[in-house]
Amino acid sequence: MDFVTATGIAAAVLTTASNIPQLKKCWETQSAGDLSLKGFSALAVGVAIWMVYGFMKDDWIIVGANAISLACLAGILTIKLREDARARRN
């Protein structure tokens, strides 16, 4: 493995793993009240675009890392949207 690939893998692992603690906390508390819906939505769209870029470049490290990140963000956004809907009903 060359240095460029190793650098890409390291970046992918670190940025993808950074979403896991936030998702874990939201899952355990069933709360995402302090998180910005607009901010996380923009991040999710950006990550999805990175996936498209990875497909276009045929770079499976980019695709894989961003697919996992997008799944984590989808979980966080689901909790946020549920929580916001409950708050509007009350």
N, C-alpha and C positions, 0 to 999 in steps of 0.2 A: 504494500500500500504506500502510495507516495504522500508527501507532506500536504499537498493541496487536499486530497481526499480525507486524510486524517483530520485536518483543520475543519473541513465541512462536517464530518461526523461529530467532532467534539462540539461544534456550535449547535448542531441539530439536537444532540443529547441534552445539552444544558438548557437551551431555550424551550425544548419540549418538556423537560422535567420541571421547569419553573411553574408550569400550569398545574401540576399535580397537587401541591399543597393547598392551593386556593380552592380547587375542586373538592378536595377532601374536607376542608373546613366548611364549605357551603353544604356539602352532602350531610355532614354530621349535624350541623346546626339547622339545616333546611332554611338558611337565611343567606341572602346576598344583599341585604339592605344598604350597606355602605358602598356597594359597587355601582359604578356608573353604567346604566344600560346603554347609553350612546357610546361610551368609550369601549365597552366590551363588544358591542355590535360592530363598531368600526374595526376593532382588532380581528374579529372573526372574518369579516369581509377581506381584510388584508391577508390573513392567513389562507383563505380560500384562493385568492389571487396568486399567492406564492405557490400553492399546489398546481394551479394551471400553468404557471411559469415552469415548475419542475417537470410537468408532463411535456411541455413544448421543448424543453432542453433535454428531455429524456434522462433526467437526473432523479433517480429513485430515492436518494438520500433526502432531497428537498421534498419530494412528494410524501414520503413516509413520515418524516418529522412533522410536516404541516398537517397531515391527515390525523395524527395523534393529537396535535395541538388543537385542531378544529373540533375533534370529539370532546376534549376537555372543555373547551369554550362553549360548546353546545350544551353540555351538562350544566355549566355555571349559568348560562343564559336561560335555560329552562327553569332553574330554581329561582332566578331573578324575576322572570315573567310570572311564575306562579305566585311568588310573594307579592308582587305589585298588584296582581289581580285580586288577591285576598284583601289587600289594604284598600282597594277601591270599593269592594263590597261592604266593608265595615264602616 
